[in-house]
Amino acid sequence: MKEFEIEHMIIDDGFDGEECVTADFTHSNKEYSITFKKSDLELINAWVFENETSLPANLSENLVESLRDEVRKQI
């Protein structure tokens, strides 16, 4: 069983002149958003949504790798 579920994914070709992939997902009953460069899936940023605001997310390296693998499969 996966520890997260991707709810929505966007491939954007206009972010800072480089294509990126943003995935919104749930993990531990919280909503998150993570953005990777599309070319090599390098992490750009990650946010957690709490109390109607977004804060930088502190995600484990294992979770980021799992998300990267899932994004790779979907693009």
Stockholm file with secondary structure:
# STOCKHOLM 1.0

chainA/1-75         MKEFEIEHMIIDDGFDGEECVTADFTHSNKEYSITFKKSDLELINAWVFENETSLPANLSENLVESLRDEVRKQI
#=GR chainA/1-75 SS CCSCEEEEEEEESCGGGSCEEEEEEEETTEEEEEEEETTTCCEEEEEEEETTEEEECCCCHHHHHHHHHHHHHHC
#=GC SS_cons        CCSCEEEEEEEESCGGGSCEEEEEEEETTEEEEEEEETTTCCEEEEEEEETTEEEECCCCHHHHHHHHHHHHHHC
//
